[in-house]
Amino acid sequence: MAERRVIVLPPGEGGGRRVQVDSETLGTAYRLHDLAVFLECAGLEGLVEVDAASSPLIEWHGGGPEVWEH
């Protein structure tokens, strides 16, 4: 399977971060658990919260996995 591009955008005004996989927006994550759920729904199974925080597949824009609010 080809490697997919995952981008977690900077926190928005209301909190949370938009998550994109291959330029498709999956939704807004408010914590690592939400991100892991989005990735599983996109077919990237087996990434638990700890994996999502440290995975080289994920590009964190505007702060790392510890930043969820503006």
PyMOL Python script that loads the backbone (N, CA, C, O; Angstrom):
from pymol import cmd

cmd.read_pdbstr("""\
ATOM      1  N   MET A   1       0.849  -1.179   0.000  1.00  0.00           N
ATOM      2  CA  MET A   1       0.000   0.000   0.000  1.00  0.00           C
ATOM      3  C   MET A   1       0.889   1.235   0.000  1.00  0.00           C
ATOM      4  O   MET A   1       1.904   1.269   0.696  1.00  0.00           O
ATOM      5  N   ALA A   2       0.523   2.230  -0.761  1.00  0.00           N
ATOM      6  CA  ALA A   2       1.295   3.474  -0.832  1.00  0.00           C
ATOM      7  C   ALA A   2       1.167   4.225   0.485  1.00  0.00           C
ATOM      8  O   ALA A   2       0.138   4.166   1.158  1.00  0.00           O
ATOM      9  N   GLU A   3       2.222   4.922   0.831  1.00  0.00           N
ATOM     10  CA  GLU A   3       2.206   5.711   2.055  1.00  0.00           C
ATOM     11  C   GLU A   3       1.254   6.880   1.889  1.00  0.00           C
ATOM     12  O   GLU A   3       1.207   7.512   0.834  1.00  0.00           O
ATOM     13  N   ARG A   4       0.501   7.161   2.931  1.00  0.00           N
ATOM     14  CA  ARG A   4      -0.487   8.234   2.875  1.00  0.00           C
ATOM     15  C   ARG A   4       0.044   9.445   3.623  1.00  0.00           C
ATOM     16  O   ARG A   4       0.815   9.313   4.573  1.00  0.00           O
ATOM     17  N   ARG A   5      -0.372  10.620   3.187  1.00  0.00           N
ATOM     18  CA  ARG A   5       0.063  11.863   3.818  1.00  0.00           C
ATOM     19  C   ARG A   5      -0.993  12.308   4.822  1.00  0.00           C
ATOM     20  O   ARG A   5      -2.140  12.562   4.456  1.00  0.00           O
ATOM     21  N   VAL A   6      -0.601  12.399   6.082  1.00  0.00           N
ATOM     22  CA  VAL A   6      -1.503  12.809   7.154  1.00  0.00           C
ATOM     23  C   VAL A   6      -1.020  14.159   7.688  1.00  0.00           C
ATOM     24  O   VAL A   6       0.143  14.303   8.063  1.00  0.00           O
ATOM     25  N   ILE A   7      -1.917  15.145   7.722  1.00  0.00           N
ATOM     26  CA  ILE A   7      -1.575  16.466   8.228  1.00  0.00           C
ATOM     27  C   ILE A   7      -2.562  16.832   9.329  1.00  0.00           C
ATOM     28  O   ILE A   7      -3.776  16.735   9.157  1.00  0.00           O
ATOM     29  N   VAL A   8      -2.008  17.259  10.471  1.00  0.00           N
ATOM     30  CA  VAL A   8      -2.819  17.796  11.556  1.00  0.00           C
ATOM     31  C   VAL A   8      -2.555  19.299  11.563  1.00  0.00           C
ATOM     32  O   VAL A   8      -1.449  19.751  11.863  1.00  0.00           O
ATOM     33  N   LEU A   9      -3.589  20.059  11.226  1.00  0.00           N
ATOM     34  CA  LEU A   9      -3.461  21.513  11.084  1.00  0.00           C
ATOM     35  C   LEU A   9      -3.429  22.201  12.445  1.00  0.00           C
ATOM     36  O   LEU A   9      -3.781  21.592  13.455  1.00  0.00           O
ATOM     37  N   PRO A  10      -3.006  23.477  12.477  1.00  0.00           N
ATOM     38  CA  PRO A  10      -2.948  24.206  13.749  1.00  0.00           C
ATOM     39  C   PRO A  10      -4.323  24.295  14.416  1.00  0.00           C
ATOM     40  O   PRO A  10      -5.354  24.196  13.752  1.00  0.00           O
ATOM     41  N   PRO A  11      -4.320  24.483  15.733  1.00  0.00           N
ATOM     42  CA  PRO A  11      -5.603  24.618  16.444  1.00  0.00           C
ATOM     43  C   PRO A  11      -6.415  25.785  15.903  1.00  0.00           C
ATOM     44  O   PRO A  11      -5.875  26.835  15.554  1.00  0.00           O
ATOM     45  N   GLY A  12      -7.719  25.579  15.844  1.00  0.00           N
ATOM     46  CA  GLY A  12      -8.631  26.624  15.384  1.00  0.00           C
ATOM     47  C   GLY A  12      -9.095  27.495  16.539  1.00  0.00           C
ATOM     48  O   GLY A  12      -8.745  27.244  17.692  1.00  0.00           O
ATOM     49  N   GLU A  13      -9.878  28.511  16.234  1.00  0.00           N
ATOM     50  CA  GLU A  13     -10.378  29.450  17.239  1.00  0.00           C
ATOM     51  C   GLU A  13     -11.179  28.753  18.345  1.00  0.00           C
ATOM     52  O   GLU A  13     -11.063  29.116  19.515  1.00  0.00           O
ATOM     53  N   GLY A  14     -11.981  27.765  17.982  1.00  0.00           N
ATOM     54  CA  GLY A  14     -12.810  27.071  18.964  1.00  0.00           C
ATOM     55  C   GLY A  14     -12.134  25.874  19.595  1.00  0.00           C
ATOM     56  O   GLY A  14     -12.772  25.114  20.323  1.00  0.00           O
ATOM     57  N   GLY A  15     -10.849  25.695  19.327  1.00  0.00           N
ATOM     58  CA  GLY A  15     -10.138  24.520  19.816  1.00  0.00           C
ATOM     59  C   GLY A  15     -10.246  23.400  18.803  1.00  0.00           C
ATOM     60  O   GLY A  15     -11.070  23.453  17.891  1.00  0.00           O
ATOM     61  N   GLY A  16      -9.433  22.414  18.962  1.00  0.00           N
ATOM     62  CA  GLY A  16      -9.417  21.293  18.034  1.00  0.00           C
ATOM     63  C   GLY A  16      -8.569  21.588  16.815  1.00  0.00           C
ATOM     64  O   GLY A  16      -8.245  22.739  16.522  1.00  0.00           O
ATOM     65  N   ARG A  17      -8.217  20.524  16.110  1.00  0.00           N
ATOM     66  CA  ARG A  17      -7.351  20.641  14.937  1.00  0.00           C
ATOM     67  C   ARG A  17      -7.935  19.815  13.796  1.00  0.00           C
ATOM     68  O   ARG A  17      -8.310  18.657  13.983  1.00  0.00           O
ATOM     69  N   ARG A  18      -8.007  20.426  12.608  1.00  0.00           N
ATOM     70  CA  ARG A  18      -8.496  19.681  11.450  1.00  0.00           C
ATOM     71  C   ARG A  18      -7.470  18.632  11.056  1.00  0.00           C
ATOM     72  O   ARG A  18      -6.262  18.856  11.135  1.00  0.00           O
ATOM     73  N   VAL A  19      -7.977  17.486  10.631  1.00  0.00           N
ATOM     74  CA  VAL A  19      -7.130  16.366  10.231  1.00  0.00           C
ATOM     75  C   VAL A  19      -7.384  16.074   8.760  1.00  0.00           C
ATOM     76  O   VAL A  19      -8.527  15.902   8.336  1.00  0.00           O
ATOM     77  N   GLN A  20      -6.299  16.020   7.985  1.00  0.00           N
ATOM     78  CA  GLN A  20      -6.397  15.713   6.560  1.00  0.00           C
ATOM     79  C   GLN A  20      -5.568  14.476   6.253  1.00  0.00           C
ATOM     80  O   GLN A  20      -4.470  14.297   6.780  1.00  0.00           O
ATOM     81  N   VAL A  21      -6.113  13.628   5.394  1.00  0.00           N
ATOM     82  CA  VAL A  21      -5.379  12.489   4.860  1.00  0.00           C
ATOM     83  C   VAL A  21      -5.468  12.582   3.349  1.00  0.00           C
ATOM     84  O   VAL A  21      -6.559  12.567   2.779  1.00  0.00           O
ATOM     85  N   ASP A  22      -4.315  12.677   2.705  1.00  0.00           N
ATOM     86  CA  ASP A  22      -4.266  12.803   1.243  1.00  0.00           C
ATOM     87  C   ASP A  22      -5.175  13.913   0.734  1.00  0.00           C
ATOM     88  O   ASP A  22      -5.917  13.705  -0.225  1.00  0.00           O
ATOM     89  N   SER A  23      -5.131  15.081   1.354  1.00  0.00           N
ATOM     90  CA  SER A  23      -5.874  16.297   1.017  1.00  0.00           C
ATOM     91  C   SER A  23      -7.379  16.209   1.307  1.00  0.00           C
ATOM     92  O   SER A  23      -8.105  17.158   1.011  1.00  0.00           O
ATOM     93  N   GLU A  24      -7.861  15.116   1.866  1.00  0.00           N
ATOM     94  CA  GLU A  24      -9.260  14.996   2.271  1.00  0.00           C
ATOM     95  C   GLU A  24      -9.366  15.323   3.756  1.00  0.00           C
ATOM     96  O   GLU A  24      -8.670  14.725   4.576  1.00  0.00           O
ATOM     97  N   THR A  25     -10.234  16.269   4.104  1.00  0.00           N
ATOM     98  CA  THR A  25     -10.440  16.605   5.508  1.00  0.00           C
ATOM     99  C   THR A  25     -11.338  15.556   6.141  1.00  0.00           C
ATOM    100  O   THR A  25     -12.447  15.303   5.670  1.00  0.00           O
ATOM    101  N   LEU A  26     -10.844  14.942   7.226  1.00  0.00           N
ATOM    102  CA  LEU A  26     -11.605  13.908   7.923  1.00  0.00           C
ATOM    103  C   LEU A  26     -12.474  14.469   9.029  1.00  0.00           C
ATOM    104  O   LEU A  26     -13.494  13.876   9.381  1.00  0.00           O
ATOM    105  N   GLY A  27     -12.083  15.605   9.578  1.00  0.00           N
ATOM    106  CA  GLY A  27     -12.838  16.210  10.667  1.00  0.00           C
ATOM    107  C   GLY A  27     -11.916  16.975  11.585  1.00  0.00           C
ATOM    108  O   GLY A  27     -10.753  17.214  11.261  1.00  0.00           O
ATOM    109  N   THR A  28     -12.445  17.358  12.740  1.00  0.00           N
ATOM    110  CA  THR A  28     -11.688  18.102  13.732  1.00  0.00           C
ATOM    111  C   THR A  28     -11.442  17.216  14.942  1.00  0.00           C
ATOM    112  O   THR A  28     -12.379  16.679  15.534  1.00  0.00           O
ATOM    113  N   ALA A  29     -10.187  17.071  15.299  1.00  0.00           N
ATOM    114  CA  ALA A  29      -9.799  16.283  16.470  1.00  0.00           C
ATOM    115  C   ALA A  29      -9.580  17.229  17.643  1.00  0.00           C
ATOM    116  O   ALA A  29      -9.009  18.308  17.483  1.00  0.00           O
ATOM    117  N   TYR A  30     -10.033  16.821  18.811  1.00  0.00           N
ATOM    118  CA  TYR A  30      -9.873  17.623  20.020  1.00  0.00           C
ATOM    119  C   TYR A  30      -8.887  16.996  20.995  1.00  0.00           C
ATOM    120  O   TYR A  30      -8.562  17.572  22.034  1.00  0.00           O
ATOM    121  N   ARG A  31      -8.417  15.799  20.638  1.00  0.00           N
ATOM    122  CA  ARG A  31      -7.427  15.084  21.453  1.00  0.00           C
ATOM    123  C   ARG A  31      -6.855  13.948  20.615  1.00  0.00           C
ATOM    124  O   ARG A  31      -7.349  13.665  19.524  1.00  0.00           O
ATOM    125  N   LEU A  32      -5.820  13.301  21.125  1.00  0.00           N
ATOM    126  CA  LEU A  32      -5.166  12.223  20.375  1.00  0.00           C
ATOM    127  C   LEU A  32      -6.111  11.069  20.059  1.00  0.00           C
ATOM    128  O   LEU A  32      -6.012  10.456  18.996  1.00  0.00           O
ATOM    129  N   HIS A  33      -7.017  10.774  20.972  1.00  0.00           N
ATOM    130  CA  HIS A  33      -7.960   9.680  20.717  1.00  0.00           C
ATOM    131  C   HIS A  33      -8.775   9.947  19.453  1.00  0.00           C
ATOM    132  O   HIS A  33      -8.976   9.045  18.640  1.00  0.00           O
ATOM    133  N   ASP A  34      -9.242  11.183  19.288  1.00  0.00           N
ATOM    134  CA  ASP A  34     -10.008  11.545  18.088  1.00  0.00           C
ATOM    135  C   ASP A  34      -9.172  11.326  16.832  1.00  0.00           C
ATOM    136  O   ASP A  34      -9.660  10.794  15.836  1.00  0.00           O
ATOM    137  N   LEU A  35      -7.909  11.741  16.890  1.00  0.00           N
ATOM    138  CA  LEU A  35      -7.011  11.554  15.750  1.00  0.00           C
ATOM    139  C   LEU A  35      -6.868  10.084  15.404  1.00  0.00           C
ATOM    140  O   LEU A  35      -6.942   9.714  14.233  1.00  0.00           O
ATOM    141  N   ALA A  36      -6.664   9.242  16.409  1.00  0.00           N
ATOM    142  CA  ALA A  36      -6.515   7.800  16.174  1.00  0.00           C
ATOM    143  C   ALA A  36      -7.774   7.219  15.528  1.00  0.00           C
ATOM    144  O   ALA A  36      -7.680   6.364  14.648  1.00  0.00           O
ATOM    145  N   VAL A  37      -8.941   7.676  15.958  1.00  0.00           N
ATOM    146  CA  VAL A  37     -10.206   7.197  15.374  1.00  0.00           C
ATOM    147  C   VAL A  37     -10.309   7.614  13.912  1.00  0.00           C
ATOM    148  O   VAL A  37     -10.666   6.796  13.064  1.00  0.00           O
ATOM    149  N   PHE A  38     -10.001   8.873  13.602  1.00  0.00           N
ATOM    150  CA  PHE A  38     -10.032   9.338  12.217  1.00  0.00           C
ATOM    151  C   PHE A  38      -9.099   8.510  11.341  1.00  0.00           C
ATOM    152  O   PHE A  38      -9.468   8.118  10.234  1.00  0.00           O
ATOM    153  N   LEU A  39      -7.902   8.247  11.830  1.00  0.00           N
ATOM    154  CA  LEU A  39      -6.926   7.499  11.042  1.00  0.00           C
ATOM    155  C   LEU A  39      -7.384   6.064  10.806  1.00  0.00           C
ATOM    156  O   LEU A  39      -7.176   5.511   9.727  1.00  0.00           O
ATOM    157  N   GLU A  40      -8.003   5.468  11.809  1.00  0.00           N
ATOM    158  CA  GLU A  40      -8.530   4.109  11.637  1.00  0.00           C
ATOM    159  C   GLU A  40      -9.636   4.095  10.589  1.00  0.00           C
ATOM    160  O   GLU A  40      -9.690   3.187   9.759  1.00  0.00           O
ATOM    161  N   CYS A  41     -10.514   5.086  10.617  1.00  0.00           N
ATOM    162  CA  CYS A  41     -11.592   5.184   9.622  1.00  0.00           C
ATOM    163  C   CYS A  41     -11.039   5.396   8.219  1.00  0.00           C
ATOM    164  O   CYS A  41     -11.673   5.009   7.237  1.00  0.00           O
ATOM    165  N   ALA A  42      -9.862   6.007   8.118  1.00  0.00           N
ATOM    166  CA  ALA A  42      -9.230   6.252   6.820  1.00  0.00           C
ATOM    167  C   ALA A  42      -8.413   5.056   6.348  1.00  0.00           C
ATOM    168  O   ALA A  42      -7.762   5.117   5.305  1.00  0.00           O
ATOM    169  N   GLY A  43      -8.448   3.968   7.116  1.00  0.00           N
ATOM    170  CA  GLY A  43      -7.747   2.758   6.712  1.00  0.00           C
ATOM    171  C   GLY A  43      -6.353   2.606   7.292  1.00  0.00           C
ATOM    172  O   GLY A  43      -5.643   1.661   6.949  1.00  0.00           O
ATOM    173  N   LEU A  44      -5.947   3.519   8.166  1.00  0.00           N
ATOM    174  CA  LEU A  44      -4.640   3.425   8.821  1.00  0.00           C
ATOM    175  C   LEU A  44      -4.851   2.777  10.184  1.00  0.00           C
ATOM    176  O   LEU A  44      -4.739   3.427  11.224  1.00  0.00           O
ATOM    177  N   GLU A  45      -5.153   1.500  10.155  1.00  0.00           N
ATOM    178  CA  GLU A  45      -5.511   0.783  11.374  1.00  0.00           C
ATOM    179  C   GLU A  45      -4.297   0.481  12.235  1.00  0.00           C
ATOM    180  O   GLU A  45      -3.172   0.386  11.745  1.00  0.00           O
ATOM    181  N   GLY A  46      -4.547   0.333  13.520  1.00  0.00           N
ATOM    182  CA  GLY A  46      -3.502  -0.075  14.440  1.00  0.00           C
ATOM    183  C   GLY A  46      -2.718   1.077  15.043  1.00  0.00           C
ATOM    184  O   GLY A  46      -1.798   0.842  15.827  1.00  0.00           O
ATOM    185  N   LEU A  47      -3.055   2.317  14.698  1.00  0.00           N
ATOM    186  CA  LEU A  47      -2.364   3.457  15.303  1.00  0.00           C
ATOM    187  C   LEU A  47      -3.128   3.884  16.550  1.00  0.00           C
ATOM    188  O   LEU A  47      -4.150   4.564  16.460  1.00  0.00           O
ATOM    189  N   VAL A  48      -2.633   3.485  17.697  1.00  0.00           N
ATOM    190  CA  VAL A  48      -3.242   3.939  18.944  1.00  0.00           C
ATOM    191  C   VAL A  48      -2.723   5.334  19.246  1.00  0.00           C
ATOM    192  O   VAL A  48      -1.871   5.853  18.524  1.00  0.00           O
ATOM    193  N   GLU A  49      -3.234   5.944  20.310  1.00  0.00           N
ATOM    194  CA  GLU A  49      -2.895   7.322  20.618  1.00  0.00           C
ATOM    195  C   GLU A  49      -1.385   7.562  20.715  1.00  0.00           C
ATOM    196  O   GLU A  49      -0.881   8.564  20.208  1.00  0.00           O
ATOM    197  N   VAL A  50      -0.673   6.654  21.358  1.00  0.00           N
ATOM    198  CA  VAL A  50       0.776   6.820  21.510  1.00  0.00           C
ATOM    199  C   VAL A  50       1.458   6.780  20.149  1.00  0.00           C
ATOM    200  O   VAL A  50       2.381   7.553  19.893  1.00  0.00           O
ATOM    201  N   ASP A  51       1.009   5.879  19.275  1.00  0.00           N
ATOM    202  CA  ASP A  51       1.572   5.797  17.927  1.00  0.00           C
ATOM    203  C   ASP A  51       1.286   7.071  17.134  1.00  0.00           C
ATOM    204  O   ASP A  51       2.152   7.574  16.419  1.00  0.00           O
ATOM    205  N   ALA A  52       0.075   7.581  17.268  1.00  0.00           N
ATOM    206  CA  ALA A  52      -0.302   8.784  16.526  1.00  0.00           C
ATOM    207  C   ALA A  52       0.561   9.966  16.947  1.00  0.00           C
ATOM    208  O   ALA A  52       0.898  10.813  16.120  1.00  0.00           O
ATOM    209  N   ALA A  53       0.917  10.029  18.207  1.00  0.00           N
ATOM    210  CA  ALA A  53       1.722  11.143  18.706  1.00  0.00           C
ATOM    211  C   ALA A  53       3.146  11.111  18.169  1.00  0.00           C
ATOM    212  O   ALA A  53       3.776  12.159  18.023  1.00  0.00           O
ATOM    213  N   SER A  54       3.657   9.923  17.874  1.00  0.00           N
ATOM    214  CA  SER A  54       5.070   9.817  17.481  1.00  0.00           C
ATOM    215  C   SER A  54       5.287   9.301  16.058  1.00  0.00           C
ATOM    216  O   SER A  54       6.431   9.140  15.633  1.00  0.00           O
ATOM    217  N   SER A  55       4.230   9.044  15.330  1.00  0.00           N
ATOM    218  CA  SER A  55       4.351   8.475  13.990  1.00  0.00           C
ATOM    219  C   SER A  55       4.997   9.447  13.002  1.00  0.00           C
ATOM    220  O   SER A  55       4.612  10.614  12.934  1.00  0.00           O
ATOM    221  N   PRO A  56       5.973   8.967  12.240  1.00  0.00           N
ATOM    222  CA  PRO A  56       6.573   9.810  11.206  1.00  0.00           C
ATOM    223  C   PRO A  56       5.627  10.053  10.018  1.00  0.00           C
ATOM    224  O   PRO A  56       5.923  10.881   9.157  1.00  0.00           O
ATOM    225  N   LEU A  57       4.503   9.344   9.968  1.00  0.00           N
ATOM    226  CA  LEU A  57       3.520   9.538   8.900  1.00  0.00           C
ATOM    227  C   LEU A  57       2.723  10.824   9.080  1.00  0.00           C
ATOM    228  O   LEU A  57       2.091  11.300   8.137  1.00  0.00           O
ATOM    229  N   ILE A  58       2.749  11.393  10.294  1.00  0.00           N
ATOM    230  CA  ILE A  58       1.902  12.537  10.606  1.00  0.00           C
ATOM    231  C   ILE A  58       2.720  13.824  10.633  1.00  0.00           C
ATOM    232  O   ILE A  58       3.742  13.915  11.315  1.00  0.00           O
ATOM    233  N   GLU A  59       2.255  14.810   9.884  1.00  0.00           N
ATOM    234  CA  GLU A  59       2.856  16.142   9.883  1.00  0.00           C
ATOM    235  C   GLU A  59       2.046  17.015  10.834  1.00  0.00           C
ATOM    236  O   GLU A  59       0.848  17.215  10.629  1.00  0.00           O
ATOM    237  N   TRP A  60       2.686  17.527  11.855  1.00  0.00           N
ATOM    238  CA  TRP A  60       2.033  18.393  12.828  1.00  0.00           C
ATOM    239  C   TRP A  60       2.326  19.847  12.462  1.00  0.00           C
ATOM    240  O   TRP A  60       3.483  20.267  12.469  1.00  0.00           O
ATOM    241  N   HIS A  61       1.295  20.607  12.147  1.00  0.00           N
ATOM    242  CA  HIS A  61       1.449  22.019  11.803  1.00  0.00           C
ATOM    243  C   HIS A  61       0.932  22.862  12.972  1.00  0.00           C
ATOM    244  O   HIS A  61      -0.154  22.602  13.491  1.00  0.00           O
ATOM    245  N   GLY A  62       1.694  23.853  13.381  1.00  0.00           N
ATOM    246  CA  GLY A  62       1.239  24.753  14.438  1.00  0.00           C
ATOM    247  C   GLY A  62       1.323  24.166  15.826  1.00  0.00           C
ATOM    248  O   GLY A  62       0.554  24.554  16.705  1.00  0.00           O
ATOM    249  N   GLY A  63       2.234  23.247  16.044  1.00  0.00           N
ATOM    250  CA  GLY A  63       2.403  22.626  17.360  1.00  0.00           C
ATOM    251  C   GLY A  63       2.311  21.127  17.252  1.00  0.00           C
ATOM    252  O   GLY A  63       1.704  20.597  16.321  1.00  0.00           O
ATOM    253  N   GLY A  64       2.910  20.446  18.196  1.00  0.00           N
ATOM    254  CA  GLY A  64       2.930  18.987  18.196  1.00  0.00           C
ATOM    255  C   GLY A  64       1.695  18.376  18.818  1.00  0.00           C
ATOM    256  O   GLY A  64       0.684  19.056  18.999  1.00  0.00           O
ATOM    257  N   PRO A  65       1.769  17.088  19.150  1.00  0.00           N
ATOM    258  CA  PRO A  65       0.603  16.363  19.648  1.00  0.00           C
ATOM    259  C   PRO A  65       0.102  16.817  21.019  1.00  0.00           C
ATOM    260  O   PRO A  65      -0.965  16.389  21.457  1.00  0.00           O
ATOM    261  N   GLU A  66       0.853  17.667  21.690  1.00  0.00           N
ATOM    262  CA  GLU A  66       0.410  18.171  22.994  1.00  0.00           C
ATOM    263  C   GLU A  66      -0.406  19.462  22.889  1.00  0.00           C
ATOM    264  O   GLU A  66      -0.929  19.942  23.895  1.00  0.00           O
ATOM    265  N   VAL A  67      -0.520  20.031  21.682  1.00  0.00           N
ATOM    266  CA  VAL A  67      -1.204  21.308  21.472  1.00  0.00           C
ATOM    267  C   VAL A  67      -2.566  21.070  20.810  1.00  0.00           C
ATOM    268  O   VAL A  67      -2.637  20.601  19.674  1.00  0.00           O
ATOM    269  N   TRP A  68      -3.642  21.396  21.531  1.00  0.00           N
ATOM    270  CA  TRP A  68      -4.993  21.192  21.012  1.00  0.00           C
ATOM    271  C   TRP A  68      -5.866  22.423  21.054  1.00  0.00           C
ATOM    272  O   TRP A  68      -6.959  22.425  20.487  1.00  0.00           O
ATOM    273  N   GLU A  69      -5.404  23.480  21.721  1.00  0.00           N
ATOM    274  CA  GLU A  69      -6.200  24.705  21.806  1.00  0.00           C
ATOM    275  C   GLU A  69      -5.397  25.876  21.293  1.00  0.00           C
ATOM    276  O   GLU A  69      -4.168  25.886  21.363  1.00  0.00           O
ATOM    277  N   HIS A  70      -6.101  26.856  20.780  1.00  0.00           N
ATOM    278  CA  HIS A  70      -5.497  28.073  20.210  1.00  0.00           C
ATOM    279  C   HIS A  70      -4.969  28.955  21.315  1.00  0.00           C
ATOM    280  O   HIS A  70      -4.424  30.025  21.044  1.00  0.00           O
TER     281      HIS A  70
END
""", "prot")
cmd.dss("prot")
cmd.show_as("cartoon", "prot")
cmd.util.cbc("prot")
cmd.orient("prot")
